[in-house]
């Protein structure tokens, strides 16, 4: 990302998560320097559906977005893409939109559409 090839990165995990905190820690100095922008959104589980992994209670899903300065619009577009997919389902168009927002080229998105596990394109 720092060399400008990828404008957006997205990570998610259940929280609380020491793993995610440790994994994302190296991004901190670049956020502090203004070289990356960070946005964190927590999606709490409804109380009766709280999860437990390895005896640790989980409160929800945390999504963390990093964008290059000037590319923060991609965060909102990515969130809108997921909100739409939650209503209408995930599709090849959703997959391509995700790739484009993450900074992949058309040929990379084409390759992924044909080669990803469960690809609809390979069945045609």
N, C-alpha and C positions, 0 to 999 in steps of 0.2 A: 504494500500500500504506500509506503513512504516514498517510493520512487515514482509514484503516480500511475502505475499500471492498473491498479484496482481501486475504484473510488469508494467502495462500500464493503464492509464485513459485518456479518451477523452471527451471533452466538446465542444459544439458549440452553437452559438446564433447569431442573427443579431447584427451588431454593428453600431453606438456606443450603449453600453448597460451597464448601471450602475449596473443592476442585475448581469450580468456575472462577472463584475469587483469585486463586493462585494462577490459573491459566491466563486470566486477563490482566494480572498485575503488570506485566511488561509493557502494556499499552499506556499505563498511567503517566510516565514521563512525557510521552509524545502528546497526550491530551493536555498536560500542564503547560507544555511549550506552545500549544496552539497548532501543532502539526496535524492533529487528528481531533475530531469532534466526537463526543460520546453521548449516547442517550440510552438510558436504562428504563425499561417498562416491566413492572411486575404484574402478573396475571394471577391473582389469588385463587386458590381452589375454594369452592363453596365449603363451608365448615363440615358438613357431613361427608364430604368426599376428600378430605385431607388424606394425603398419601403417607406411606411409611416405607423407607428403604433402609435396609441394614439397621433396623430399630431406630432410625432417625426420622422424626416427623418432618413432613414436607409441607410448606405453606402454599406453594404455587409454582408457576413457571416464570422464570426471569428471562427476558430477551434483552440483549445488549447489542447496540448498533454503534459502529464506528464509521465515520465518513471523513473524506478529505474536506478541508475548507472549501466552500463554494459548491459542494456536492451534497449538502445536507438535505436537499429536496428528495434525494433518493431514499432517505429514511422514511419520510412521510409516504412516498409512493410504495415502498415495500410494505409498510403497515397497511395501507389501503388495499394492496394486492391480497394480503392474507385475510383481511376482513371480507373481501369479496369471495375468496375461495372458501371461507367458512360458511358462507350462505349458499353458494352455487356449486361447490366442489372444486377439487384440484384438476387441472386439465393440462394438455400439451401447451396451450397458450399461457397458462400460469407458469409452467416450467420455463418457457422461453422468456417471459417477462422477468422472472426471478434472475435468470442468467444475465439478462441485459442490465438490470439494476445493479447486479454485482460487478459489472464491468466486462463480462465476456463478450467476445466478438460474435458476429453472425455465424461464421464457420464453426466456432467453438460450440455455440448453441445448437447448430445443426448436428454436429458430431454427437453431442450429448443426447439429443432427441432420438438418435438412431441406436445408441450404444448403452444407454443407462439401463440398469436392471428394471424390468417391468415396462420397458418402453412400448408405447402404443405404435410408434413408427415402425418398429421391427416386425410387428405382426402383419403389416400391410404387404 
